[in-house]
Amino acid sequence: MKRVVCAVLIALLAGCSGSRSGAGAKTPSEPSEGLARAIKERAQARARAIELASQAEHVMRDKPDEAVRMYREAVTLWPNFAAAWHNLGTLLLADGDLGGATQAFTQAADADPQDPRPLANLGLVKLRQGWNAEAYDAFLGALERDPNHGDALRGAVQAAFMLQRADDEVLSIIRRAQMLPNSPEWEAYLRERRLRVEQQIEDERGFAGRAP
């Protein structure tokens, strides 16, 4: 044990004789051994998750089942690993596992609130499931993150058609989709949808104007 020397001024005024403390005592700012160990383990888990995701990305095309296994392990190690969740979702969607894809895309969207892709892909899942209203909402969520996201714009047009929805919001989405590079098939589809939506809006406004 060592005697802690008081400040000279305090010693002169108050006659402080010092205080005793354990050698090597940690200050409040120093992390405990348990906290330090937890931080180290978390860093190691993230590093391993990134390594697994990198390996999975290289085998996604040729060995999708192996990639799924590695992505699952990666997100177990790092639950907020947005990229791994998203890639896992794309693999599960391609395999027809719509429930698993829904969970993966939802986790990816929550982990990265700026990336529009998980919500756009979630919209595609909902379209396949026939849940058109949920699909439309998912596409709109993606467009809130990126107003010009092509897949979200085109998906929203499809979902609106399935819902028989024709209003100014849908017309705005169609117009924005037409400004993007599209295949000839999509150009024709968007042109046809725009004409129908414009006509329906005009008819509804004309009917409202004639109402007593």
BASEZA-657312 format. One record per residue: x, y, z of N, C-alpha, C, CB in turn. Coordinates in nm, 2 decimals, padded with zeros to 4 digits. Glycine has a CB too. Layout:
BEGIN
[[X, Y, Z], [X, Y, Z], [X, Y, Z], [X, Y, Z]]
...
END
This chain:
BEGIN
[[00.09, -00.12, 00.00], [00.00, 00.00, 00.00], [00.09, 00.13, 00.00], [-00.10, 00.00, 00.12]]
[[00.05, 00.22, -00.07], [00.13, 00.35, -00.08], [00.05, 00.46, -00.03], [00.17, 00.37, -00.23]]
[[00.12, 00.56, 00.03], [00.05, 00.68, 00.08], [00.04, 00.78, -00.03], [00.13, 00.74, 00.20]]
[[-00.08, 00.82, -00.06], [-00.11, 00.92, -00.16], [-00.08, 01.06, -00.11], [-00.25, 00.91, -00.22]]
[[00.01, 01.13, -00.18], [00.05, 01.26, -00.14], [-00.05, 01.36, -00.17], [00.19, 01.30, -00.20]]
[[-00.10, 01.44, -00.07], [-00.20, 01.54, -00.10], [-00.14, 01.66, -00.17], [-00.27, 01.58, 00.03]]
[[-00.22, 01.74, -00.23], [-00.17, 01.87, -00.29], [-00.11, 01.95, -00.18], [-00.28, 01.94, -00.36]]
[[00.00, 02.02, -00.21], [00.08, 02.10, -00.12], [-00.01, 02.20, -00.05], [00.19, 02.17, -00.18]]
[[-00.09, 02.27, -00.12], [-00.18, 02.38, -00.06], [-00.28, 02.32, 00.03], [-00.25, 02.45, -00.17]]
[[-00.34, 02.20, 00.00], [-00.43, 02.14, 00.09], [-00.36, 02.09, 00.21], [-00.51, 02.03, 00.02]]
[[-00.24, 02.04, 00.19], [-00.17, 01.99, 00.31], [-00.13, 02.10, 00.41], [-00.04, 01.92, 00.26]]
[[-00.10, 02.22, 00.35], [-00.06, 02.33, 00.44], [-00.19, 02.38, 00.52], [00.00, 02.44, 00.36]]
[[-00.30, 02.39, 00.45], [-00.42, 02.45, 00.51], [-00.49, 02.35, 00.60], [-00.51, 02.50, 00.40]]
[[-00.50, 02.23, 00.56], [-00.58, 02.13, 00.63], [-00.50, 02.03, 00.70], [-00.68, 02.07, 00.54]]
[[-00.37, 02.03, 00.67], [-00.29, 01.93, 00.74], [-00.32, 01.79, 00.70], [-00.31, 01.94, 00.89]]
[[-00.35, 01.78, 00.57], [-00.39, 01.65, 00.52], [-00.27, 01.55, 00.53], [-00.44, 01.66, 00.37]]
[[-00.30, 01.44, 00.58], [-00.19, 01.34, 00.59], [-00.19, 01.23, 00.48], [-00.19, 01.28, 00.73]]
[[-00.28, 01.25, 00.39], [-00.29, 01.15, 00.28], [-00.39, 01.05, 00.30], [-00.15, 01.09, 00.26]]
[[-00.41, 00.97, 00.20], [-00.51, 00.86, 00.21], [-00.45, 00.74, 00.15], [-00.64, 00.89, 00.14]]
[[-00.50, 00.62, 00.18], [-00.45, 00.49, 00.13], [-00.54, 00.44, 00.03], [-00.42, 00.39, 00.25]]
[[-00.49, 00.37, -00.07], [-00.57, 00.30, -00.17], [-00.49, 00.18, -00.22], [-00.61, 00.40, -00.29]]
[[-00.56, 00.09, -00.28], [-00.50, -00.03, -00.33], [-00.41, -00.01, -00.44], [-00.60, -00.14, -00.36]]
[[-00.30, -00.07, -00.45], [-00.21, -00.05, -00.56], [-00.27, -00.10, -00.69], [-00.08, -00.13, -00.54]]
[[-00.26, -00.01, -00.79], [-00.31, -00.05, -00.92], [-00.47, -00.04, -00.93], [-00.27, -00.19, -00.95]]
[[-00.53, 00.04, -00.84], [-00.68, 00.05, -00.84], [-00.72, 00.12, -00.97], [-00.73, 00.13, -00.71]]
[[-00.83, 00.08, -01.03], [-00.88, 00.14, -01.15], [-00.96, 00.26, -01.13], [-00.96, 00.03, -01.23]]
[[-00.94, 00.36, -01.21], [-01.02, 00.48, -01.20], [-01.15, 00.45, -01.26], [-00.95, 00.60, -01.27]]
[[-01.26, 00.53, -01.23], [-01.39, 00.51, -01.28], [-01.40, 00.51, -01.43], [-01.49, 00.61, -01.23]]
[[-01.30, 00.58, -01.50], [-01.31, 00.58, -01.64], [-01.26, 00.46, -01.71], [-01.23, 00.70, -01.69]]
[[-01.18, 00.37, -01.64], [-01.13, 00.25, -01.69], [-01.23, 00.14, -01.70], [-01.01, 00.21, -01.61]]
[[-01.25, 00.07, -01.81], [-01.35, -00.03, -01.82], [-01.31, -00.15, -01.73], [-01.37, -00.08, -01.96]]
[[-01.41, -00.22, -01.68], [-01.39, -00.34, -01.60], [-01.34, -00.45, -01.69], [-01.52, -00.38, -01.52]]
[[-01.28, -00.55, -01.63], [-01.23, -00.66, -01.71], [-01.35, -00.72, -01.79], [-01.16, -00.76, -01.63]]
[[-01.46, -00.73, -01.73], [-01.58, -00.79, -01.80], [-01.62, -00.72, -01.92], [-01.69, -00.81, -01.70]]
[[-01.63, -00.58, -01.90], [-01.66, -00.50, -02.02], [-01.56, -00.50, -02.13], [-01.68, -00.35, -01.97]]
[[-01.44, -00.50, -02.09], [-01.33, -00.51, -02.19], [-01.34, -00.64, -02.27], [-01.19, -00.49, -02.13]]
[[-01.36, -00.75, -02.19], [-01.37, -00.88, -02.26], [-01.49, -00.88, -02.35], [-01.38, -00.99, -02.15]]
[[-01.60, -00.82, -02.31], [-01.72, -00.82, -02.40], [-01.70, -00.74, -02.52], [-01.84, -00.76, -02.32]]
[[-01.63, -00.62, -02.51], [-01.60, -00.54, -02.63], [-01.51, -00.62, -02.73], [-01.53, -00.41, -02.59]]
[[-01.41, -00.69, -02.67], [-01.32, -00.77, -02.75], [-01.40, -00.88, -02.82], [-01.21, -00.83, -02.67]]
[[-01.48, -00.95, -02.75], [-01.56, -01.06, -02.81], [-01.65, -01.01, -02.92], [-01.64, -01.14, -02.70]]
[[-01.71, -00.89, -02.90], [-01.80, -00.84, -03.00], [-01.73, -00.80, -03.13], [-01.87, -00.71, -02.95]]
[[-01.61, -00.75, -03.11], [-01.53, -00.71, -03.23], [-01.48, -00.84, -03.30], [-01.40, -00.63, -03.18]]
[[-01.45, -00.94, -03.23], [-01.41, -01.07, -03.29], [-01.53, -01.13, -03.37], [-01.36, -01.17, -03.19]]
[[-01.65, -01.12, -03.31], [-01.77, -01.17, -03.37], [-01.80, -01.10, -03.50], [-01.89, -01.17, -03.28]]
[[-01.79, -00.97, -03.50], [-01.81, -00.89, -03.62], [-01.71, -00.92, -03.73], [-01.81, -00.74, -03.59]]
[[-01.59, -00.94, -03.69], [-01.48, -00.97, -03.79], [-01.51, -01.11, -03.85], [-01.34, -00.97, -03.72]]
[[-01.55, -01.20, -03.77], [-01.59, -01.33, -03.82], [-01.71, -01.33, -03.91], [-01.61, -01.43, -03.71]]
[[-01.81, -01.24, -03.88], [-01.93, -01.23, -03.96], [-01.89, -01.17, -04.09], [-02.03, -01.14, -03.89]]
[[-01.81, -01.07, -04.10], [-01.76, -01.01, -04.22], [-01.69, -01.11, -04.31], [-01.67, -00.89, -04.20]]
[[-01.61, -01.19, -04.24], [-01.53, -01.30, -04.32], [-01.63, -01.40, -04.38], [-01.43, -01.37, -04.22]]
[[-01.73, -01.44, -04.30], [-01.83, -01.54, -04.36], [-01.90, -01.48, -04.47], [-01.92, -01.58, -04.24]]
[[-01.94, -01.35, -04.46], [-02.02, -01.29, -04.56], [-01.94, -01.27, -04.69], [-02.07, -01.15, -04.52]]
[[-01.81, -01.24, -04.68], [-01.72, -01.24, -04.79], [-01.71, -01.37, -04.86], [-01.59, -01.18, -04.75]]
[[-01.70, -01.47, -04.78], [-01.69, -01.61, -04.84], [-01.82, -01.65, -04.91], [-01.66, -01.71, -04.73]]
[[-01.93, -01.61, -04.85], [-02.07, -01.64, -04.90], [-02.09, -01.57, -05.04], [-02.18, -01.61, -04.80]]
[[-02.04, -01.45, -05.04], [-02.06, -01.37, -05.17], [-01.99, -01.44, -05.29], [-02.01, -01.23, -05.15]]
[[-01.88, -01.50, -05.26], [-01.80, -01.57, -05.37], [-01.87, -01.70, -05.41], [-01.66, -01.59, -05.32]]
[[-01.95, -01.76, -05.33], [-02.01, -01.89, -05.37], [-02.17, -01.87, -05.40], [-01.98, -01.99, -05.27]]
[[-02.22, -01.75, -05.39], [-02.36, -01.73, -05.40], [-02.42, -01.80, -05.53], [-02.40, -01.58, -05.40]]
[[-02.35, -01.78, -05.64], [-02.40, -01.83, -05.77], [-02.39, -01.98, -05.78], [-02.33, -01.76, -05.88]]
[[-02.27, -02.03, -05.75], [-02.25, -02.18, -05.77], [-02.29, -02.27, -05.66], [-02.10, -02.20, -05.79]]
[[-02.29, -02.21, -05.54], [-02.33, -02.29, -05.42], [-02.42, -02.21, -05.33], [-02.20, -02.34, -05.34]]
[[-02.54, -02.19, -05.37], [-02.63, -02.10, -05.30], [-02.67, -02.16, -05.16], [-02.76, -02.08, -05.37]]
[[-02.68, -02.29, -05.15], [-02.71, -02.35, -05.02], [-02.60, -02.32, -04.92], [-02.74, -02.50, -05.03]]
[[-02.48, -02.33, -04.96], [-02.36, -02.30, -04.88], [-02.36, -02.16, -04.84], [-02.23, -02.35, -04.95]]
[[-02.39, -02.07, -04.93], [-02.40, -01.93, -04.91], [-02.50, -01.89, -04.80], [-02.42, -01.85, -05.04]]
[[-02.62, -01.96, -04.82], [-02.72, -01.94, -04.72], [-02.68, -01.97, -04.58], [-02.85, -02.02, -04.75]]
[[-02.61, -02.09, -04.57], [-02.56, -02.13, -04.44], [-02.46, -02.03, -04.38], [-02.49, -02.27, -04.45]]
[[-02.37, -01.98, -04.46], [-02.27, -01.88, -04.41], [-02.34, -01.75, -04.37], [-02.16, -01.86, -04.51]]
[[-02.43, -01.70, -04.45], [-02.50, -01.58, -04.42], [-02.58, -01.59, -04.29], [-02.59, -01.54, -04.53]]
[[-02.64, -01.71, -04.27], [-02.72, -01.73, -04.15], [-02.62, -01.73, -04.03], [-02.79, -01.87, -04.15]]
[[-02.50, -01.78, -04.04], [-02.41, -01.78, -03.93], [-02.36, -01.64, -03.91], [-02.29, -01.88, -03.96]]
[[-02.34, -01.56, -04.02], [-02.29, -01.43, -04.01], [-02.39, -01.34, -03.93], [-02.27, -01.37, -04.15]]
[[-02.52, -01.35, -03.96], [-02.62, -01.27, -03.89], [-02.64, -01.31, -03.75], [-02.75, -01.26, -03.97]]
[[-02.61, -01.44, -03.72], [-02.62, -01.49, -03.58], [-02.51, -01.42, -03.50], [-02.61, -01.64, -03.58]]
[[-02.39, -01.41, -03.56], [-02.28, -01.35, -03.49], [-02.30, -01.20, -03.48], [-02.15, -01.38, -03.57]]
[[-02.36, -01.14, -03.58], [-02.38, -00.99, -03.59], [-02.52, -00.96, -03.63], [-02.27, -00.92, -03.68]]
[[-02.61, -00.96, -03.54], [-02.76, -00.94, -03.58], [-02.79, -00.82, -03.66], [-02.84, -00.95, -03.45]]
[[-02.71, -00.72, -03.65], [-02.74, -00.59, -03.72], [-02.66, -00.58, -03.85], [-02.72, -00.47, -03.64]]
[[-02.62, -00.69, -03.91], [-02.54, -00.69, -04.03], [-02.63, -00.68, -04.15], [-02.45, -00.82, -04.04]]
[[-02.66, -00.56, -04.19], [-02.76, -00.53, -04.29], [-02.73, -00.60, -04.42], [-02.77, -00.38, -04.31]]
[[-02.61, -00.59, -04.47], [-02.57, -00.64, -04.60], [-02.59, -00.80, -04.60], [-02.43, -00.61, -04.64]]
[[-02.55, -00.86, -04.49], [-02.57, -01.01, -04.49], [-02.72, -01.05, -04.49], [-02.50, -01.06, -04.36]]
[[-02.80, -00.97, -04.41], [-02.94, -01.00, -04.41], [-03.00, -00.98, -04.55], [-03.01, -00.91, -04.31]]
[[-02.96, -00.88, -04.62], [-03.01, -00.85, -04.75], [-02.97, -00.96, -04.85], [-02.96, -00.71, -04.81]]
[[-02.85, -01.00, -04.85], [-02.80, -01.10, -04.95], [-02.87, -01.24, -04.91], [-02.65, -01.12, -04.94]]
[[-02.89, -01.26, -04.78], [-02.96, -01.38, -04.74], [-03.10, -01.38, -04.80], [-02.96, -01.40, -04.59]]
[[-03.16, -01.26, -04.79], [-03.30, -01.25, -04.84], [-03.31, -01.28, -04.99], [-03.35, -01.11, -04.81]]
[[-03.21, -01.23, -05.07], [-03.22, -01.25, -05.21], [-03.20, -01.40, -05.25], [-03.10, -01.17, -05.28]]
[[-03.12, -01.47, -05.17], [-03.10, -01.61, -05.19], [-03.23, -01.69, -05.16], [-02.98, -01.67, -05.11]]
[[-03.29, -01.65, -05.04], [-03.41, -01.72, -05.00], [-03.53, -01.69, -05.10], [-03.45, -01.68, -04.86]]
[[-03.53, -01.57, -05.15], [-03.64, -01.53, -05.25], [-03.62, -01.62, -05.38], [-03.63, -01.38, -05.28]]
[[-03.49, -01.63, -05.42], [-03.47, -01.71, -05.54], [-03.50, -01.86, -05.52], [-03.32, -01.70, -05.58]]
[[-03.49, -01.90, -05.40], [-03.52, -02.04, -05.37], [-03.67, -02.06, -05.34], [-03.44, -02.09, -05.25]]
[[-03.75, -01.96, -05.34], [-03.89, -01.97, -05.31], [-03.93, -01.97, -05.17], [-03.94, -02.09, -05.37]]
[[-03.84, -01.94, -05.08], [-03.87, -01.93, -04.93], [-03.91, -01.79, -04.90], [-03.74, -01.97, -04.85]]
[[-04.04, -01.77, -04.93], [-04.09, -01.63, -04.91], [-04.10, -01.58, -04.77], [-04.23, -01.62, -04.98]]
[[-04.13, -01.68, -04.68], [-04.13, -01.64, -04.54], [-03.99, -01.61, -04.49], [-04.18, -01.76, -04.46]]
[[-03.89, -01.69, -04.52], [-03.76, -01.65, -04.48], [-03.71, -01.53, -04.55], [-03.66, -01.77, -04.52]]
[[-03.74, -01.50, -04.67], [-03.70, -01.38, -04.74], [-03.77, -01.26, -04.67], [-03.74, -01.39, -04.89]]
[[-03.89, -01.27, -04.63], [-03.96, -01.16, -04.57], [-03.89, -01.12, -04.44], [-04.10, -01.20, -04.53]]
[[-03.85, -01.22, -04.36], [-03.78, -01.19, -04.24], [-03.64, -01.13, -04.26], [-03.76, -01.32, -04.16]]
[[-03.57, -01.18, -04.36], [-03.44, -01.13, -04.39], [-03.44, -00.99, -04.44], [-03.37, -01.22, -04.50]]
[[-03.53, -00.96, -04.53], [-03.54, -00.82, -04.59], [-03.59, -00.72, -04.48], [-03.64, -00.82, -04.71]]
[[-03.68, -00.77, -04.39], [-03.72, -00.68, -04.28], [-03.61, -00.65, -04.19], [-03.84, -00.75, -04.20]]
[[-03.53, -00.75, -04.16], [-03.41, -00.73, -04.07], [-03.31, -00.63, -04.14], [-03.35, -00.86, -04.03]]
[[-03.29, -00.65, -04.27], [-03.20, -00.56, -04.34], [-03.25, -00.42, -04.34], [-03.18, -00.61, -04.48]]
[[-03.38, -00.40, -04.36], [-03.44, -00.27, -04.37], [-03.42, -00.20, -04.23], [-03.58, -00.27, -04.41]]
[[-03.44, -00.27, -04.13], [-03.43, -00.22, -03.99], [-03.29, -00.18, -03.96], [-03.49, -00.31, -03.89]]
[[-03.19, -00.27, -04.00], [-03.05, -00.25, -03.97], [-02.99, -00.13, -04.04], [-02.98, -00.37, -04.00]]
[[-03.04, -00.10, -04.16], [-02.99, 00.01, -04.24], [-03.11, 00.09, -04.29], [-02.90, -00.04, -04.36]]
[[-03.15, 00.20, -04.22], [-03.27, 00.27, -04.25], [-03.25, 00.36, -04.37], [-03.31, 00.35, -04.14]]
[[-03.14, 00.36, -04.44], [-03.12, 00.45, -04.56], [-03.12, 00.37, -04.69], [-02.99, 00.52, -04.54]]
[[-03.10, 00.24, -04.68], [-03.09, 00.15, -04.80], [-03.23, 00.12, -04.85], [-03.01, 00.02, -04.77]]
[[-03.27, 00.16, -04.97], [-03.40, 00.13, -05.02], [-03.42, -00.02, -05.07], [-03.44, 00.22, -05.14]]
[[-03.31, -00.09, -05.10], [-03.32, -00.22, -05.16], [-03.40, -00.32, -05.08], [-03.18, -00.27, -05.19]]
[[-03.38, -00.33, -04.95], [-03.45, -00.43, -04.87], [-03.60, -00.41, -04.88], [-03.41, -00.43, -04.73]]
[[-03.65, -00.29, -04.87], [-03.79, -00.26, -04.88], [-03.85, -00.29, -05.02], [-03.82, -00.12, -04.84]]
[[-03.76, -00.25, -05.12], [-03.81, -00.28, -05.26], [-03.82, -00.43, -05.28], [-03.71, -00.22, -05.36]]
[[-03.73, -00.51, -05.23], [-03.73, -00.65, -05.24], [-03.84, -00.71, -05.16], [-03.60, -00.72, -05.20]]
[[-03.87, -00.65, -05.04], [-03.98, -00.70, -04.96], [-04.11, -00.68, -05.03], [-03.98, -00.62, -04.82]]
[[-04.12, -00.57, -05.11], [-04.24, -00.55, -05.19], [-04.26, -00.65, -05.30], [-04.23, -00.41, -05.26]]
[[-04.15, -00.70, -05.36], [-04.15, -00.81, -05.45], [-04.20, -00.94, -05.39], [-04.02, -00.83, -05.52]]
[[-04.16, -00.96, -05.27], [-04.21, -01.08, -05.19], [-04.36, -01.07, -05.17], [-04.13, -01.10, -05.06]]
[[-04.40, -00.96, -05.13], [-04.55, -00.94, -05.10], [-04.63, -00.95, -05.23], [-04.57, -00.80, -05.04]]
[[-04.57, -00.91, -05.34], [-04.64, -00.92, -05.47], [-04.66, -01.07, -05.50], [-04.57, -00.85, -05.58]]
[[-04.55, -01.15, -05.48], [-04.56, -01.29, -05.51], [-04.66, -01.36, -05.42], [-04.42, -01.36, -05.49]]
[[-04.67, -01.31, -05.30], [-04.77, -01.37, -05.20], [-04.91, -01.32, -05.22], [-04.73, -01.34, -05.06]]
[[-04.93, -01.22, -05.31], [-05.06, -01.17, -05.34], [-05.11, -01.07, -05.24], [-05.16, -01.29, -05.34]]
[[-05.02, -01.02, -05.16], [-05.05, -00.92, -05.06], [-05.02, -00.78, -05.12], [-04.98, -00.94, -04.92]]
[[-05.11, -00.74, -05.21], [-05.08, -00.62, -05.29], [-05.07, -00.49, -05.21], [-05.18, -00.61, -05.40]]
[[-05.16, -00.47, -05.11], [-05.15, -00.35, -05.03], [-05.02, -00.34, -04.95], [-05.27, -00.35, -04.93]]
[[-04.98, -00.45, -04.89], [-04.85, -00.45, -04.82], [-04.73, -00.43, -04.92], [-04.83, -00.59, -04.75]]
[[-04.75, -00.49, -05.04], [-04.64, -00.46, -05.14], [-04.63, -00.32, -05.17], [-04.67, -00.55, -05.27]]
[[-04.75, -00.25, -05.20], [-04.75, -00.11, -05.23], [-04.68, -00.03, -05.12], [-04.89, -00.06, -05.26]]
[[-04.72, -00.06, -04.99], [-04.66, 00.01, -04.88], [-04.51, -00.01, -04.87], [-04.73, -00.03, -04.75]]
[[-04.46, -00.13, -04.90], [-04.32, -00.15, -04.90], [-04.25, -00.08, -05.01], [-04.29, -00.30, -04.91]]
[[-04.30, -00.07, -05.12], [-04.24, 00.01, -05.23], [-04.24, 00.16, -05.20], [-04.32, -00.02, -05.37]]
[[-04.35, 00.21, -05.14], [-04.35, 00.35, -05.10], [-04.24, 00.37, -04.99], [-04.49, 00.39, -05.04]]
[[-04.22, 00.28, -04.90], [-04.12, 00.29, -04.80], [-03.98, 00.30, -04.87], [-04.12, 00.18, -04.70]]
[[-03.96, 00.22, -04.97], [-03.83, 00.23, -05.04], [-03.81, 00.36, -05.11], [-03.82, 00.11, -05.15]]
[[-03.92, 00.41, -05.17], [-03.92, 00.54, -05.24], [-03.90, 00.66, -05.14], [-04.04, 00.56, -05.32]]
[[-03.93, 00.64, -05.02], [-03.90, 00.75, -04.92], [-03.75, 00.75, -04.89], [-03.98, 00.72, -04.78]]
[[-03.69, 00.64, -04.91], [-03.54, 00.64, -04.89], [-03.47, 00.68, -05.02], [-03.49, 00.50, -04.85]]
[[-03.53, 00.65, -05.13], [-03.47, 00.69, -05.26], [-03.58, 00.71, -05.36], [-03.37, 00.59, -05.32]]
[[-03.62, 00.84, -05.39], [-03.74, 00.86, -05.47], [-03.73, 00.81, -05.61], [-03.77, 01.01, -05.47]]
[[-03.61, 00.78, -05.66], [-03.59, 00.74, -05.80], [-03.54, 00.60, -05.81], [-03.49, 00.83, -05.86]]
[[-03.56, 00.52, -05.70], [-03.52, 00.38, -05.71], [-03.61, 00.30, -05.81], [-03.53, 00.31, -05.57]]
[[-03.54, 00.25, -05.91], [-03.61, 00.19, -06.03], [-03.70, 00.07, -05.99], [-03.52, 00.15, -06.13]]
[[-03.65, -00.02, -05.92], [-03.73, -00.14, -05.88], [-03.85, -00.10, -05.80], [-03.64, -00.24, -05.81]]
[[-03.83, 00.00, -05.71], [-03.94, 00.04, -05.62], [-04.05, 00.11, -05.70], [-03.89, 00.13, -05.51]]
[[-04.00, 00.19, -05.80], [-04.10, 00.26, -05.88], [-04.18, 00.17, -05.97], [-04.03, 00.37, -05.97]]
[[-04.11, 00.08, -06.03], [-04.18, -00.02, -06.12], [-04.27, -00.11, -06.03], [-04.08, -00.10, -06.20]]
[[-04.22, -00.15, -05.92], [-04.30, -00.24, -05.83], [-04.42, -00.17, -05.78], [-04.22, -00.29, -05.71]]
[[-04.41, -00.04, -05.75], [-04.53, 00.03, -05.70], [-04.64, 00.04, -05.81], [-04.49, 00.17, -05.66]]
[[-04.59, 00.06, -05.94], [-04.68, 00.06, -06.05], [-04.76, -00.07, -06.06], [-04.61, 00.10, -06.18]]
[[-04.69, -00.18, -06.05], [-04.75, -00.31, -06.05], [-04.85, -00.33, -05.94], [-04.65, -00.42, -06.05]]
[[-04.81, -00.29, -05.82], [-04.90, -00.31, -05.70], [-05.02, -00.22, -05.71], [-04.82, -00.28, -05.57]]
[[-05.01, -00.10, -05.76], [-05.12, -00.01, -05.78], [-05.22, -00.07, -05.88], [-05.07, 00.13, -05.83]]
[[-05.16, -00.13, -05.99], [-05.25, -00.19, -06.09], [-05.33, -00.31, -06.02], [-05.17, -00.25, -06.21]]
[[-05.26, -00.39, -05.94], [-05.33, -00.50, -05.88], [-05.44, -00.46, -05.78], [-05.23, -00.59, -05.81]]
[[-05.42, -00.34, -05.72], [-05.51, -00.28, -05.63], [-05.62, -00.20, -05.70], [-05.44, -00.20, -05.53]]
[[-05.61, -00.19, -05.83], [-05.70, -00.10, -05.91], [-05.70, 00.04, -05.86], [-05.84, -00.16, -05.91]]
[[-05.58, 00.08, -05.83], [-05.56, 00.22, -05.77], [-05.52, 00.31, -05.88], [-05.46, 00.22, -05.65]]
[[-05.59, 00.42, -05.89], [-05.56, 00.53, -05.99], [-05.58, 00.66, -05.93], [-05.64, 00.51, -06.12]]
[[-05.47, 00.73, -05.89], [-05.48, 00.86, -05.83], [-05.36, 00.94, -05.87], [-05.51, 00.85, -05.68]]
[[-05.35, 01.06, -05.81], [-05.24, 01.15, -05.85], [-05.10, 01.09, -05.80], [-05.26, 01.28, -05.79]]
[[-05.11, 01.02, -05.68], [-04.98, 00.96, -05.63], [-04.93, 00.85, -05.73], [-05.01, 00.90, -05.49]]
[[-05.02, 00.77, -05.78], [-04.98, 00.66, -05.87], [-04.93, 00.72, -06.00], [-05.10, 00.57, -05.89]]
[[-05.00, 00.83, -06.05], [-04.96, 00.89, -06.17], [-04.82, 00.95, -06.16], [-05.06, 01.00, -06.21]]
[[-04.79, 01.01, -06.04], [-04.66, 01.07, -06.02], [-04.55, 00.96, -06.02], [-04.65, 01.14, -05.89]]
[[-04.58, 00.84, -05.97], [-04.49, 00.73, -05.96], [-04.46, 00.68, -06.11], [-04.54, 00.62, -05.88]]
[[-04.57, 00.67, -06.19], [-04.55, 00.62, -06.32], [-04.47, 00.72, -06.40], [-04.69, 00.61, -06.39]]
[[-04.49, 00.85, -06.39], [-04.41, 00.95, -06.46], [-04.26, 00.94, -06.42], [-04.46, 01.09, -06.43]]
[[-04.24, 00.92, -06.29], [-04.10, 00.91, -06.25], [-04.03, 00.78, -06.30], [-04.09, 00.91, -06.10]]
[[-04.11, 00.68, -06.31], [-04.06, 00.55, -06.36], [-04.03, 00.57, -06.51], [-04.16, 00.44, -06.34]]
[[-04.11, 00.64, -06.58], [-04.08, 00.66, -06.73], [-03.96, 00.74, -06.75], [-04.20, 00.73, -06.79]]
[[-03.91, 00.81, -06.66], [-03.79, 00.89, -06.68], [-03.66, 00.81, -06.66], [-03.78, 01.01, -06.58]]
[[-03.67, 00.69, -06.61], [-03.56, 00.60, -06.59], [-03.53, 00.51, -06.72], [-03.58, 00.51, -06.47]]
[[-03.41, 00.46, -06.73], [-03.39, 00.36, -06.84], [-03.48, 00.24, -06.82], [-03.24, 00.32, -06.85]]
[[-03.55, 00.20, -06.92], [-03.64, 00.08, -06.91], [-03.63, 00.00, -07.03], [-03.79, 00.13, -06.89]]
[[-03.66, -00.13, -07.02], [-03.66, -00.22, -07.13], [-03.78, -00.18, -07.22], [-03.68, -00.37, -07.09]]
[[-03.78, -00.22, -07.35], [-03.90, -00.19, -07.43], [-04.03, -00.24, -07.38], [-03.87, -00.25, -07.57]]
[[-04.02, -00.36, -07.31], [-04.15, -00.41, -07.25], [-04.20, -00.32, -07.14], [-04.12, -00.55, -07.20]]
[[-04.11, -00.27, -07.06], [-04.15, -00.19, -06.95], [-04.19, -00.05, -07.00], [-04.03, -00.17, -06.85]]
[[-04.13, 00.00, -07.10], [-04.17, 00.13, -07.16], [-04.31, 00.12, -07.21], [-04.08, 00.17, -07.28]]
[[-04.35, 00.01, -07.28], [-04.48, -00.01, -07.33], [-04.58, -00.02, -07.21], [-04.49, -00.13, -07.42]]
[[-04.54, -00.10, -07.11], [-04.63, -00.12, -06.99], [-04.66, 00.01, -06.92], [-04.57, -00.22, -06.90]]
[[-04.55, 00.09, -06.90], [-04.57, 00.22, -06.83], [-04.65, 00.31, -06.91], [-04.43, 00.28, -06.80]]
[[-04.63, 00.32, -07.04], [-04.71, 00.40, -07.12], [-04.86, 00.37, -07.12], [-04.66, 00.40, -07.27]]
[[-04.89, 00.24, -07.12], [-05.03, 00.19, -07.11], [-05.09, 00.22, -06.98], [-05.04, 00.04, -07.14]]
[[-05.01, 00.20, -06.87], [-05.06, 00.23, -06.74], [-05.09, 00.38, -06.72], [-04.97, 00.18, -06.63]]
[[-05.00, 00.46, -06.77], [-05.02, 00.61, -06.76], [-05.15, 00.65, -06.83], [-04.90, 00.68, -06.82]]
[[-05.17, 00.60, -06.95], [-05.29, 00.64, -07.02], [-05.42, 00.60, -06.94], [-05.29, 00.58, -07.16]]
[[-05.42, 00.48, -06.89], [-05.53, 00.43, -06.82], [-05.56, 00.51, -06.69], [-05.52, 00.28, -06.78]]
[[-05.45, 00.54, -06.61], [-05.46, 00.61, -06.49], [-05.51, 00.76, -06.52], [-05.33, 00.61, -06.41]]
[[-05.45, 00.82, -06.62], [-05.49, 00.95, -06.65], [-05.64, 00.96, -06.69], [-05.40, 01.01, -06.77]]
[[-05.68, 00.86, -06.77], [-05.82, 00.85, -06.81], [-05.91, 00.83, -06.69], [-05.84, 00.74, -06.91]]
[[-05.87, 00.74, -06.60], [-05.96, 00.72, -06.48], [-05.97, 00.84, -06.39], [-05.90, 00.60, -06.41]]
[[-05.86, 00.91, -06.37], [-05.86, 01.03, -06.29], [-05.95, 01.13, -06.36], [-05.72, 01.09, -06.28]]
[[-05.94, 01.15, -06.49], [-06.02, 01.24, -06.56], [-06.17, 01.21, -06.55], [-05.98, 01.26, -06.71]]
[[-06.20, 01.08, -06.56], [-06.34, 01.03, -06.55], [-06.40, 01.06, -06.42], [-06.35, 00.89, -06.59]]
[[-06.32, 01.03, -06.31], [-06.37, 01.05, -06.18], [-06.39, 01.19, -06.14], [-06.27, 00.99, -06.08]]
[[-06.30, 01.28, -06.19], [-06.32, 01.42, -06.17], [-06.44, 01.48, -06.25], [-06.19, 01.50, -06.21]]
[[-06.46, 01.42, -06.37], [-06.58, 01.47, -06.44], [-06.70, 01.42, -06.38], [-06.57, 01.41, -06.59]]
[[-06.70, 01.30, -06.32], [-06.82, 01.25, -06.25], [-06.85, 01.33, -06.13], [-06.80, 01.10, -06.22]]
[[-06.74, 01.37, -06.06], [-06.76, 01.45, -05.94], [-06.82, 01.59, -05.97], [-06.63, 01.46, -05.86]]
[[-06.78, 01.64, -06.08], [-06.82, 01.77, -06.12], [-06.97, 01.77, -06.16], [-06.74, 01.82, -06.24]]
[[-07.02, 01.65, -06.21], [-07.16, 01.64, -06.25], [-07.25, 01.61, -06.13], [-07.18, 01.54, -06.36]]
[[-07.19, 01.57, -06.02], [-07.27, 01.52, -05.91], [-07.35, 01.64, -05.85], [-07.18, 01.46, -05.80]]
[[-07.48, 01.62, -05.81], [-07.56, 01.73, -05.76], [-07.51, 01.78, -05.63], [-07.71, 01.68, -05.75]]
END
